[in-house]
Amino acid sequence: MKQLVFSKNFQKKLQIIKLHDAKLFKKIQKQLELFIQNPRHHSLRIHKLEGKLKNTWSLSISMGLRLLYIEDSEYYFFDIGTHDQIYRK
């Protein structure tokens, strides 16, 4: 089983969410637990991105919130944000 690894930027954003929105933080935890059990579960709405984010995958927490990761020998999560925050970079 591949390991989940979180960038420092991702960890920082997660801590901010934990401090300001406990309900959202729990939802993120729930989705990550589901991802560990089944990385292709349909409710995660995982899809591969294109353009500047080529080779990056998006995992949906809600209709508006995404987690971005790269899949290699591990799952490297590096960004979290709304659709507009993530895709405008």
N, C-alpha and C positions, 0 to 999 in steps of 0.2 A: 504494500500500500504506500502510495506517495504521501510525503509529509507536507503539511501546510506551513508556509513560512510567510511572515509579515514584515514588510519594509518598515523602517523607522517612521516614515511619513504616514503610512497606513496606521501604525500603532498610535501615533499622535492624534490622528483624526478619530480613531476609535475611542480613545480616552476622553476626548472632548464630547463625543456623543454620549458616552457613559455618564459623564457629569451633568449634562444638560437634558438628556432625554432617555431615561431608564427604560421606557417601553420600547423605543426604537432599538436600543442596545440589546435588549432581550430578543427582539425579532432578528437582529443580525446574528446573534449567537445561535438561534434556532436554525436559521438558514445555513450557517456554517456547519452545524452538526448534521443537517440533512446532506450537505455537500460531502462530508466525510463518509457518510453511509452510502451515498449514491451520487457521484459527481455529475451524472447526466440526468438527474431527476427532473421531470418536466416542469414542476412548479418553480424551479430555479431560473427558468427561462434563459438558459445559458446559450450564448451565441458568440461566434468568432467575429472580431471587428476587422475593418479594412482601413485603408488610407494610412494616416500617420500612426495609427494604433494596430497596424498589421501584426499578426501573430499574438494578439492579445485577446483574451476572453472576457466577457461581461457576464456577471451573475446578478440577477435582480433580487433585491430585498423587498422592494415594493414597486409600484408602477413608476415612481419617481427616483428611487435610490438604487445605485449600482455599485458593485465591487468589481474592480478590474484585477485580472491576474494573468500570469504567464505560466503555461504548463510545459514542464520539461521533466527532469528527474524528480521534481517537486512542484507543488502549486505555490507560486510566488505572488502573493497579493500585495499590490503596490499603491492602489488608490481607491478612494471611496468618495462618492458625491452624487449629486443629482445628475440627470441626463445632460443638462446644459453645462454644468461645471466640468464634467469629465470629457465630453466630446468637443468642447470648444478649445481644448489645449492643443 
